[in-house]
Amino acid sequence: MSAWEGLLSLMDRLRQPGGCPWDREQSMADLRAYLLEEAYEVVDAIDGGRPGELREELGDLLFQIVFLAQIAKEQGDFTVEDVVSGITEKMIRRHPHVFGKATARTSEEVLRQWEEIKRAEKPSPEKASALDGVPRSLPALLRAQRLTTKAARIGFDWPGAKEVLEKADEELAELREALAAENRQAAEEEVGDLIFVLANLARHLGADPESTLQKANAKFERRFRRVEELMQERNLPRGETGLAEMDRLWNLAKEEERRRL
């Protein structure tokens, strides 16, 4: 028995009468949160450059996929074999430059061809939007990147980072106006517009906005924890130390970090 067959047999056993009570109770809706959690743990392992952990997390993610396919099989919807054959056929169909007679010499040409094939696969391709296929459940920054990437493939994009930055300045000015007018609703909308434009700026710089913000989060957390350590060393109580002193310690933590680089 292959490793793949062993996994499918194990999954089937867990769901059978006499198997695991918890596994038997799960529905697709129940597994949604676990699927997302496992996917994020895979990303963490990739970011951390930990191959052993990545191998384990990929296994956990694969188990969730097999679990969902098992429930679908029990409901008479499809089998895991249908999933595998479906994705194989799709990849062959969408890579005609590899498996057919089409040509695509650059990544840009591959992506453009991919989108054309994808739109043609729709029941009514003439009504399909260039933005179709971007899940609404994606994290907001990642979704902003995907939406604008798709729009850019049909020519709706700024020429370069300079123009995106000018747009960010425009949005910032509108935010200042909303704040000056004490219009909270307008200010909230302008904040959203500004974040959206900054996600575009990251894309134009070749950076993933989601990963970029994760790095900024990690940097803030690292430096703030150091501020807390410095406060403790100086017997400065939390919640009572003024902002000016905490800002001074922040700059000290920042300088320490720079010296280590």
PEPE-V751932 format. One record per residue. N is the residue number from 1. RES is the residue in three letters. OMEGA is omega in degrees with one decimal (999 if undefined). Layout:
n=N res=RES omega=OMEGA
n=N res=RES omega=OMEGA
This chain:
n=1 res=MET omega=179.0
n=2 res=SER omega=178.3
n=3 res=ALA omega=179.4
n=4 res=TRP omega=178.8
n=5 res=GLU omega=178.1
n=6 res=GLY omega=178.7
n=7 res=LEU omega=179.8
n=8 res=LEU omega=178.5
n=9 res=SER omega=178.6
n=10 res=LEU omega=-179.1
n=11 res=MET omega=179.1
n=12 res=ASP omega=-179.5
n=13 res=ARG omega=-179.7
n=14 res=LEU omega=-175.8
n=15 res=ARG omega=-178.0
n=16 res=GLN omega=171.3
n=17 res=PRO omega=-175.5
n=18 res=GLY omega=177.4
n=19 res=GLY omega=-178.3
n=20 res=CYS omega=179.8
n=21 res=PRO omega=-177.8
n=22 res=TRP omega=-178.9
n=23 res=ASP omega=-178.5
n=24 res=ARG omega=-177.9
n=25 res=GLU omega=-172.2
n=26 res=GLN omega=174.1
n=27 res=SER omega=176.9
n=28 res=MET omega=179.5
n=29 res=ALA omega=178.6
n=30 res=ASP omega=-174.8
n=31 res=LEU omega=-176.2
n=32 res=ARG omega=-177.4
n=33 res=ALA omega=-180.0
n=34 res=TYR omega=179.3
n=35 res=LEU omega=179.4
n=36 res=LEU omega=-179.7
n=37 res=GLU omega=-179.9
n=38 res=GLU omega=178.8
n=39 res=ALA omega=179.2
n=40 res=TYR omega=177.9
n=41 res=GLU omega=173.3
n=42 res=VAL omega=179.6
n=43 res=VAL omega=178.2
n=44 res=ASP omega=-180.0
n=45 res=ALA omega=176.9
n=46 res=ILE omega=-179.0
n=47 res=ASP omega=-178.8
n=48 res=GLY omega=179.9
n=49 res=GLY omega=-177.0
n=50 res=ARG omega=-175.6
n=51 res=PRO omega=-179.8
n=52 res=GLY omega=178.9
n=53 res=GLU omega=178.3
n=54 res=LEU omega=177.9
n=55 res=ARG omega=-179.8
n=56 res=GLU omega=-177.8
n=57 res=GLU omega=175.1
n=58 res=LEU omega=176.2
n=59 res=GLY omega=178.3
n=60 res=ASP omega=179.2
n=61 res=LEU omega=178.1
n=62 res=LEU omega=179.8
n=63 res=PHE omega=178.9
n=64 res=GLN omega=178.5
n=65 res=ILE omega=178.6
n=66 res=VAL omega=179.2
n=67 res=PHE omega=179.8
n=68 res=LEU omega=179.0
n=69 res=ALA omega=178.0
n=70 res=GLN omega=178.2
n=71 res=ILE omega=178.1
n=72 res=ALA omega=178.1
n=73 res=LYS omega=-179.9
n=74 res=GLU omega=179.7
n=75 res=GLN omega=180.0
n=76 res=GLY omega=-177.7
n=77 res=ASP omega=178.8
n=78 res=PHE omega=178.7
n=79 res=THR omega=177.6
n=80 res=VAL omega=175.3
n=81 res=GLU omega=176.3
n=82 res=ASP omega=178.9
n=83 res=VAL omega=-177.3
n=84 res=VAL omega=-179.4
n=85 res=SER omega=179.6
n=86 res=GLY omega=-178.1
n=87 res=ILE omega=177.3
n=88 res=THR omega=179.3
n=89 res=GLU omega=-179.8
n=90 res=LYS omega=-178.8
n=91 res=MET omega=176.9
n=92 res=ILE omega=-178.4
n=93 res=ARG omega=-176.1
n=94 res=ARG omega=175.0
n=95 res=HIS omega=-179.3
n=96 res=PRO omega=177.0
n=97 res=HIS omega=177.0
n=98 res=VAL omega=-174.2
n=99 res=PHE omega=-179.8
n=100 res=GLY omega=-175.0
n=101 res=LYS omega=179.9
n=102 res=ALA omega=177.0
n=103 res=THR omega=175.6
n=104 res=ALA omega=-173.0
n=105 res=ARG omega=-178.7
n=106 res=THR omega=177.5
n=107 res=SER omega=179.6
n=108 res=GLU omega=178.3
n=109 res=GLU omega=177.9
n=110 res=VAL omega=-178.1
n=111 res=LEU omega=178.7
n=112 res=ARG omega=178.4
n=113 res=GLN omega=178.4
n=114 res=TRP omega=-178.6
n=115 res=GLU omega=178.6
n=116 res=GLU omega=178.6
n=117 res=ILE omega=-178.9
n=118 res=LYS omega=179.0
n=119 res=ARG omega=-179.7
n=120 res=ALA omega=-179.6
n=121 res=GLU omega=-178.6
n=122 res=LYS omega=178.6
n=123 res=PRO omega=177.6
n=124 res=SER omega=-174.3
n=125 res=PRO omega=-178.9
n=126 res=GLU omega=179.9
n=127 res=LYS omega=-177.6
n=128 res=ALA omega=177.6
n=129 res=SER omega=175.2
n=130 res=ALA omega=-177.5
n=131 res=LEU omega=179.6
n=132 res=ASP omega=175.1
n=133 res=GLY omega=176.3
n=134 res=VAL omega=-175.6
n=135 res=PRO omega=178.4
n=136 res=ARG omega=-177.3
n=137 res=SER omega=177.5
n=138 res=LEU omega=171.1
n=139 res=PRO omega=-170.9
n=140 res=ALA omega=-179.0
n=141 res=LEU omega=179.1
n=142 res=LEU omega=179.3
n=143 res=ARG omega=176.8
n=144 res=ALA omega=178.9
n=145 res=GLN omega=-177.6
n=146 res=ARG omega=-179.4
n=147 res=LEU omega=-176.6
n=148 res=THR omega=175.5
n=149 res=THR omega=179.6
n=150 res=LYS omega=178.5
n=151 res=ALA omega=-179.1
n=152 res=ALA omega=-177.5
n=153 res=ARG omega=175.4
n=154 res=ILE omega=171.0
n=155 res=GLY omega=-178.8
n=156 res=PHE omega=-175.7
n=157 res=ASP omega=172.7
n=158 res=TRP omega=-179.0
n=159 res=PRO omega=-177.3
n=160 res=GLY omega=-176.6
n=161 res=ALA omega=-178.9
n=162 res=LYS omega=-179.4
n=163 res=GLU omega=177.8
n=164 res=VAL omega=179.2
n=165 res=LEU omega=176.6
n=166 res=GLU omega=176.9
n=167 res=LYS omega=177.7
n=168 res=ALA omega=176.9
n=169 res=ASP omega=179.1
n=170 res=GLU omega=180.0
n=171 res=GLU omega=178.4
n=172 res=LEU omega=178.0
n=173 res=ALA omega=178.0
n=174 res=GLU omega=176.1
n=175 res=LEU omega=178.1
n=176 res=ARG omega=179.3
n=177 res=GLU omega=-179.8
n=178 res=ALA omega=178.9
n=179 res=LEU omega=179.0
n=180 res=ALA omega=178.9
n=181 res=ALA omega=-178.1
n=182 res=GLU omega=177.9
n=183 res=ASN omega=-174.1
n=184 res=ARG omega=-178.2
n=185 res=GLN omega=178.8
n=186 res=ALA omega=179.8
n=187 res=ALA omega=178.8
n=188 res=GLU omega=178.9
n=189 res=GLU omega=-179.3
n=190 res=GLU omega=175.3
n=191 res=VAL omega=177.6
n=192 res=GLY omega=178.9
n=193 res=ASP omega=-179.3
n=194 res=LEU omega=178.8
n=195 res=ILE omega=179.5
n=196 res=PHE omega=179.9
n=197 res=VAL omega=179.4
n=198 res=LEU omega=174.0
n=199 res=ALA omega=176.2
n=200 res=ASN omega=179.4
n=201 res=LEU omega=177.6
n=202 res=ALA omega=179.7
n=203 res=ARG omega=-179.7
n=204 res=HIS omega=178.2
n=205 res=LEU omega=179.9
n=206 res=GLY omega=-179.4
n=207 res=ALA omega=175.1
n=208 res=ASP omega=-175.7
n=209 res=PRO omega=179.1
n=210 res=GLU omega=179.3
n=211 res=SER omega=179.7
n=212 res=THR omega=179.0
n=213 res=LEU omega=176.7
n=214 res=GLN omega=178.4
n=215 res=LYS omega=178.0
n=216 res=ALA omega=176.4
n=217 res=ASN omega=-178.5
n=218 res=ALA omega=179.2
n=219 res=LYS omega=178.4
n=220 res=PHE omega=-178.7
n=221 res=GLU omega=-179.5
n=222 res=ARG omega=-178.1
n=223 res=ARG omega=-179.3
n=224 res=PHE omega=176.2
n=225 res=ARG omega=177.2
n=226 res=ARG omega=175.4
n=227 res=VAL omega=179.4
n=228 res=GLU omega=177.8
n=229 res=GLU omega=179.3
n=230 res=LEU omega=176.8
n=231 res=MET omega=179.9
n=232 res=GLN omega=178.5
n=233 res=GLU omega=-177.3
n=234 res=ARG omega=-179.4
n=235 res=ASN omega=177.6
n=236 res=LEU omega=-176.2
n=237 res=PRO omega=175.5
n=238 res=ARG omega=177.1
n=239 res=GLY omega=-179.2
n=240 res=GLU omega=178.9
n=241 res=THR omega=-175.9
n=242 res=GLY omega=-179.0
n=243 res=LEU omega=-177.6
n=244 res=ALA omega=179.9
n=245 res=GLU omega=178.7
n=246 res=MET omega=178.2
n=247 res=ASP omega=176.8
n=248 res=ARG omega=178.3
n=249 res=LEU omega=176.7
n=250 res=TRP omega=179.9
n=251 res=ASN omega=177.0
n=252 res=LEU omega=178.0
n=253 res=ALA omega=179.4
n=254 res=LYS omega=-179.6
n=255 res=GLU omega=177.1
n=256 res=GLU omega=-178.7
n=257 res=GLU omega=-180.0
n=258 res=ARG omega=179.6
n=259 res=ARG omega=-179.3
n=260 res=ARG omega=-178.3
n=261 res=LEU omega=999
